[in-house]
Structure formats: structure tokens, C-alpha cells
Amino acid sequence: MKKKLALLALSSVMTMSLAACGGKTDSANSGNEASNGTNQQNEAAANEELKPEEGATLVWWTLEDQKPYYEYAVQEFEKKYNIKVKVENVAYWDSVARMSTDGPAGTGADVFGLQNEGLSQAVKGGLVIPNDYFEEDTKQINRDEAIGAATYEGILYGYPWNVYTTSLYYNKDLVKDAKFDTWDDIIAFSKKFNDVKNNKFGFMFEGRQSFFDLAFMTGYGGYIFGNNETDTTDIGLNNEGSVKGLQFFQSLKEILPMKLTDMTGDVKSGLWQQGKLAINLDGSWAIGANSKLPFEVGVLPMPTLPGGENAKPLAGHTSYFVSAYSKYPNAAKLLAHFITTKEMQVKINELTGAIPAAKDVESVEGIRKDEMTQGFLKQIKNSHRVPNVPETQYVWQSLDPAVDAIWNGADVKTTLDKAAANIKSNIENQK
């Protein structure tokens, strides 16, 4: 997360400079004009058949772990449209930085992926064009939250395909018949299961990443920004709920007597794969990997917190976008739409385990019926939206060190007040 945020911050500066220098293709210019929001253009586009440009070839940036899907998708797309597609492995959190240099150089992607906080950076840098031709269809098939994450300042840019959140994976061989209705149950189990000298733990999470810790804060009424994560003048990371949530987070040190910096993703994954970790707080992105382990894995919904409130993990979305630098914007729009239709989202789930952004997929034929998929589909309904405003970049750089200090015993209220003040100051300094 830190790497991603650092790159996004860097890309913001770079893309603003590049946008000022100009040098885009005609399609890029037409995209920026469209981004000013002319409904007439959208209506005109919707009434015309979208035809790919003569001789179009496309580059698609996505993740290597999506290989089973993108190989299938490319084969089907090329068969239908006779347009060649080259896939390159570029992470969603690297796309803005890469496109801000590779786009003007003519070596960028025609279609690339972004997560929530990347969109605002991409729009401000002039890297993407609106989803105008397929706007109605995109809105019809996807969850409202997915559409919101793919929209910036009232304009739909993205083609959503995935929603991700966190919950509790558990090793069925280690947990057996234990019940975990509350976090008190997790704590009680861990006290009995832990064998710290031999690196055996009942529960572990990557607590130094505040993305995971926010589940405790939002569960008690905390939030990042007000008005459903859109009002950056209202920071809720030090309100009463957030303080209460991190006081509970701090209490988990009783069953995890180690530094947060020692609970890295690699350490946790290693213990989990070796069968030394019973309950693993992780993301839905790990469904595919956990399906291949030599032991059976289940998913628990986030248990209730002391007092009866539900912990609410953050939920983010991934969408594909059409580059403003594409020489073949029509062909790129066809590809972005083709790989994110509801049918293809179900295919992605079948091949990789990724959770679709489309609504009402729980019982659709082809969707995985396994406990992990169905568990996350339920957890997503009790989750908290990741903001997609550009100011989000300042949250993690202040909150991550704050949770580390709190884990080490710092006063929760004082530490969160300082973090919130830092975020507010950084936002004001960028105006």
C-alpha cells in the first residue's frame, strides 16, 4: 500500500506537468473535451455503431495473476473483432505513473486497470477518456458502489469488473468446530492456540497497513472523509468511533505479542501456508491462492466488536480505463467493455476467484459456490467504501505510522488527532 501511494503521489506531479505540455493524439483531445461533460456528445455516440479503427492493435495492462482470465478473454475478443491484443503485466497501482510517461511516448497501454484512488489522479493528468458509448450498459450491470468508484466529478470513466474487501480466512483443520461470533471468541481461541516460541498463532493480520485496521474504526462509526467519503473537509479518523476502534485494535496485542513491523504480509503468508496460523485476516484477492492450499479454507464474516457493533472492512473496486493517448480509442472501448461484461466478470470469478463488481451475481450460473466466494459476497454487503478522491493519498502516509505508534502503546486519541491534523494540513497545502 505504501509503495502504491508513493507512486500515486509521484504520478500526480508528473501527470500534471505532462498535461500542461500537451502532445496528445486527436483521440486524447476529443476525450478531454468529452470529459467536460457534454451530454449531447454522449447521446450522439450512443446512437452510432462503434466501429474499430482500420488496422487497430491494442495493448492491455493487467496483473500476471489474472493470466487464466486474460488469455481466455484475448482469445475470445480477437475471434469476435479480429483485433490483436498484447497483454503486459503492469500493476493497477503502477498504472498512473507508467501512463504519465509511457502514454506521451507512445508506449503505454490502450486499456489499463486502476483502483479507487487512482482514478482522480488519472483524470487530473488527462490520462483517461470517459466511458461514453457503453455508459448505460455499464451502469445497468454493476453495483452502485462500483459505478461510484469509476466516476469522477459526475463523469463515468471506468468499466468496473472487481470488488475487493477483507475478512477472516480460517484453516478448517486447525479450527475444527470452534465458533467465532465475536472478536472475544477470536481472542479466547488464540489464547489457547498460541505457541509463540514455535511461531504458532491463532490469529494474525497485517496491522501496519491501516487499510486493514479501518475495519475496527468504521465499525464504531469512524470514517475517512464525510458525506460517504467525498467531503475532504470532514475528517473522521479521530472521532469517537475511530478512537474506540483503535483502542480495541490496541488490545489485540494481548494475542499478538510482537511488533507490527514483524507482521509483514510475507511472514503472515508463510505461517498460513505452513499450517501455523489458524485465522488469517486477508483480502478477497487471495481466494485463488487459498483454493490451492493443501488444507481446506473457509471464510468467516467479520465478527462483532465488543458492544455488539459489526466491524466494517474497507471495500475497493477495480475498473479498466481507456487511455487518452490510444491511437485506437474505438477499438479500446470495445475491449474495455468486452472484458467487463457481466458474463465475463462471472468468467473471471470462475478462472481466478476474483469477486465481480456486477450486481446480483450470487446465484448466477458459473459463479463459484465455494465457501470463500460466497463468504466474501456476503462481507461486501457489510463493508465501507474506499474514497476515490485524490486527497486519499494523504491518509495512508499519516495513518500508517499512527497505528504503529498506537500498537506500541501511544495514547489513541492524541495520536489520531495528530494524524488527522497532518492529513488536513497536507490537503490544504495542495490547494
N, C-alpha and C positions, 0 to 999 in steps of 0.2 A: 504493500500500500504506500509506504514512504517513497519507494522508487517511482511509483506511478505518479504520485502527487508532485514530486520534484520535477519530473519530466513535463507534467502538465503546466507547472508554473513557468518552466523554461520556455515551453512552446508558446505560451501566451505572449511573451515578449517577442519571440521570433516571428510569430504569425502576424502580429500587429505591424511589424516593420515591413514584412513582405507584402501585406495587403496595401500598405502605403506606396510601395514601389510599383504595384500593378504587374503587368506582364502575363495576364491570364488569357486563356483562349476565349473565343467568342462565346462558347457554351458557358464558361465561367461567368462572363459578364451578364449573359442572359439569366444565369442562376441568381446572381446578386440582385438584378432588377426584380426577379420574381420574389426574392427574399424580402422585398419591401412590402409584400403582401397585396398583390392585386388580384382580387377575386375574378376579375374578368379574364385574366390570363389563365387561371386555373380552370375556369369553365370552358374556355376555348380548347385547352389541352385535353380536357376530359371528353370533348366531343370529336376529337380527331383520333384516328388509329395511330398508335405509337409504332413507328417503323424504325428498325435499327438502321444505322448509317451503313452505307456500302463499304464493305471491306473491314468492318469493325472487328477488333480483337480486344479482349479485356483482361485486366489484372485484378485479382480479388485477394485482399489481405484478410487472413483469419488465423486462428490458432492451430498449431500442429495436432493438438488433441482432438480436433474436430475432423481429422482425416477420414474416418469411416464415412462421415456425412458428406464432406466436400467432394470426395471422389465420386460418390453417388450423384450428388447434385450437378456437378460439372458434366458428367456423362449425359444426364437427362436434359440439361439445358442445351448442350451442344447438339443433341439429337433433335430437339424441338426448333431451335433457332438457327442452327448452322453457324454459330458464333463461337470461336475458340476462346477459352478461358484459361489463364495461367494463375495458379494459386501460389501465393507466397506467405510464409509464416511470419506474421507481424502481430504482436500482442495488441489487444484493444487499447491498453493504457499507453502504448507507444505510438499509436496511430497519429495523434495530433502533431507530435514533434517530428515524426517522419514525414508526414504530408506537407508540413510547412516548408520543408526543404526539397523533398522529392517531387512534390506537386509542380512547383515552378520549373524544376529541372526536367520535367517530362518523364521521370522515372517512378512516379508514385502509382498508387492504385486507382482503378476506376471505381471500385466498391471496397469499402473498408468498415470495420466494426468499431464502435465506441460504447462505453458505459455512461451512466447518467451524467457525471460531472464533466465528461469530455465534450459534450455537445456544445455547451456555451462557448468553450474555447474555440471549437471548430467554426462556429458561426461568426464569432468576432474576428477570426483570422481569415474569413472568406473561403474556407476550405470545402464547404458542402453546399449543395443546391437543394431546394425544397422537394419534398415528396408531393408533387402536384398531380401528376397523372393518376397515380394509384391511391390518392388520399382517401377517397371514400371507402374503398375496399379495405385499406389498412385499418381505418377506424372501426369498420364493421366487425372485423375478426378478432381484434386484440383487446385485452383488458384496458380499462380507462387509465390505470396507473402506467401501463406500458406506453400508451399514447402520450400521456403527460411527460414521460421521460424522454420521448423522441421529439418533443415540441419545445420550441424556444421563442419567447415573446409572441406567442399566438400562432406561430407557423410550424406546421409539421414538416420535419426534415427526414426523420428516420423511418426505417422499415423494421419494426420490432420482431424479435424471434425468441428471446430468452428472458426469464425472470430468475433471479437467484436470491437465496436467503440462507440463514444459518439455523441449525437445530442440533439435536443430540443423536449422533450415531452410537449404537451400543453393540458390543460383542456378545452374541447370544450364548456362547459357550461360557463366558465369564459371569454374565449377569443372571442367567437362569431365570428363576421365577420372581425376581425382585420387582417391586413396583415403585415407580417414580412419579408420583402425582405432584410432588412439591420439591423445591430445592432442599428442604430439610431432609427429604428422603435421599437425595443425591449425597448430601453431606454425611448422613448416617451410614450409608453404604460405603462411602470412601474411607471413613474412619476404620471400618472393619477390613476393607480390602487392601488398603495401602501397605506396601512394604518398601519404604523409601530407599533403604540401603540397597535393595535389589532392583530399584527402578520400576517398581510396580505401583500403579496409581489407579484409583477408582475413577477419577475424573481429571481431565486436563483441557485447557483451552489456550489459544494464542492471545493471552490477555494484554500483551504490549501493543496489540493493534486495537485501537479504540473502536474500530468498526464492530468488533465482537462485543465490547463492553457496553455499547449503547443500548443493547437489549435490556439491561437492567435499569438504565436511566429512563428510557421511553416507557418501560413497564409501569413506572410510578408517576408518569406524566411529564417527564422531561422531553425535550426536543432540541433540534439543532437550530432551526430558524422557524419563526412564527408563520401563521397562515399556511399550514400544510407545507412547510419547508420552502416557502417562497419569499418571506419578508425578512431580509437580512438585517434589518434594523432591530429585530426582536430576536435576541439570542437566549435560548432556553437551556443552555448547558450548565447553568449554575442555579437553576430554580430549585424549589423544594424537592421535586420529584427526582431531578438529576442527582442531587446531594444524597438522597435516601438510597438511590440505586447504587451509587458508588460506595456508600457505606456497606451495603450488602456485598458488593464486589470485593471490598477490602477484607470482609470476614472470611472469604473463601481461602485466604492464605492458611487457615487452620488445616485444610486438607491438601494444600499445595505449598509445603514449606520450602520454597525456592524462589529465586529471583525471576521476575517476568522475562528478563533478557535471556534466561536459560530455557524458557519455554518457547522455543522457536518452532516454526512450522516443521522444520526438518526433524527436530528432536521428538516432537509430538507424533509425527507420522511414523518415525522409526519405532517408537514404543507401541503404537497402534498396530502396525504391521507384524510386530513380533509377538503380539498377544499379551503385552504387559500393560495395556491401557483398556479399561472396561468401557468407559463412556467418553466420547470424543466430540467436543463442540466444534463443528466444522460446517462447511457450506454445501449447498446442493450441487456445486460444481464437482464434488468428489463422488457422486453417485456411481459414475462409470468405473472409477478406480476401485471403489469399495465392492463393486459387483464381482471383482476378480480375486478377492482375498480368499485364503483357504478356510475361513470360518464364516458363518452366517452373520450378516449385519442387519440390524433393524434401526428404525428411526423413531425417537421419542419426540413428541411436541415439547416445546419449552415449558418446563413445569411452572407452577405458580410460585410467586415470591412470597416471603413472609408478609402476612397481611392479606393474602388472597389475590393480589393483582397478578396478571399474566405478563411474563417477560415478553417484550416485543422486539424481535431482531430486525435489523435493517433489511430492506428488500431493494435490490437494484435491478436494472434492466440493461440488456444489451441489444442494440439495433445495428443494422447495416445502413451505410450512407453512400450517396453518390458524390464523387469528387467534383468540385467546381473546376478542376483542371482536366477532367476527362475530355478526350477528343471525340468520344462516342457517348454522349450523355443519354441518348435514347436507348442504346443497347445496354448501358449501365443500369438505367432504370428498370429495364426488363429483367436483368439479372437480379437486382436487389429485390424486386418483387417476387420473382420465381423462387428464390431461396428462402423466402419468409412467408409463403402462403401457409394457411392452417395445415394443409396436408403435409407440407414439407417440415413444418415445425413438429408435427407428430413423428415424422420420419427421423428427425434429429434426435428426438427422445428415444426412439427405438434403437438407434445406432450408437448413441453416446451417453444417454441418460440425462441430457440437459432438459430442464423444465421449460415447456413452451410459454410464450407470452400470450398466446391466444386464449380467449375465454372459453369456458365450458368444455375443457378437454378431458376432465377426469374420467369419463366413461367412454370416450371416443375410441373406436376400434383402432388398434395399433399402438395406443399409449401403453406404456409399461404398467403392469398391475402389481408390481412388486411393492413390498412394504416401504422401501426407501422413497420411491417416486410418489406413492400415494401419501406418505407422511409429509413430504415437503409441499405437496399441493395443498394440504390442509394448513401447514405452518404459514404459507404465503398469505393466507387469508387473515392471519393474525400477525401482521408484520408492520413495519414502519418505513415509510418511503425515504429513499436516499435523495437528497436535494440535487437538482441539476443546474443550479445557479453557479456562476463562476466563483463566487465567494467561498464555495465549499472547499476550495484548495487550502484555505487558511485554517480550516477546522482541525484537520489531522495533525498539522505541524505544531499546533498548540495543545491539542487534547492528548496525543500520544505520550509526550513527556509528563503531562499531568497525571495520567493514570499510573504511570510508573512510580511517580513520587507518592501517590496515594497508596499504592501496593506496599511501598516501603515505610508507611506509617504517617505520612503527612496528613494534616487536617484537611478533610474533604472539602468543606465549604470554602476555606481560604484558598485552596489550590484551584478549585473550579472558578472562583471569582477571578483569579489571576489569568487563567486560561481564557475565560470569556472576554476579559479586558484586552488581552493580546489579539484575539480574533477581531474584536471591534476596531482596535487601532489599525491593524493591517488592512481591514476593509476600507476604513476612512482614508488611509494613506494612498490607496489606489484610485481614489476618485479624482 
